[in-house]
Amino acid sequence: MYTLYSMQRSGNSYKVRLGLARLGIPYRRVEIDILQGESRTPEFIAMNPSGQVPLLEVAPNRHLAESNAILWYVAGGTTLAPEGRIERAEAMQWMFFEQHSLEPNIGAAYFWLCLIKGGRDLQGHAIEGWMENGYRALGVMEMHLSKHDYFVDKRFTIADIALYAYTHLAHQCDFDLGRYPAVRAWLERIAREPGYVPMDFEPHMAAAE
């Protein structure tokens, strides 16, 4: 059984939990609170030198970091991972987009405005940039979703999971999704997918230690 080192309120960790839930894969979850420095202990750094979650133990003393890499690993050979050459490349394209355009802006806004006490004052100089670039990313997604139900191969894939995690939190950190009807419809569509679990879901089979 996999062991997942995860933080409940982390969007990147949620990606992996959502993927595992969608696939019906049981796992052992270990809650790591990065706000309390639990990912910077010598024991955790020995497993993941970058000191970040999520982290998946795929075999004894064999660990895989980076949320999107973990998604590719757990979804390999399933319908969540496109197999065609162009479809795989398109999924990677959107997952790179998520990490370069969405997560650094909407993800950063969520972290500082929703998780860090006083974060709005601490990062007041950065908020305008996050909002501008976050809205730009949402605009790219809106353009695509106005013509497609999903991001790749006309079906739900790990590309959708990767993009969903922080997009579904955007309204919590001052982003107005009112101007993005296709994005809103896509969010609702993802929430109706079989095996869907919300971010705060804690299944018995994945009970934290």
Beta strands, then each sheet from edge to edge (+ up, - down):
strand 1: 2-6
strand 2: 27-31
strand 3: 55-59
strand 4: 62-65
sheet 1: 2+ 1+ 3- 4+
end
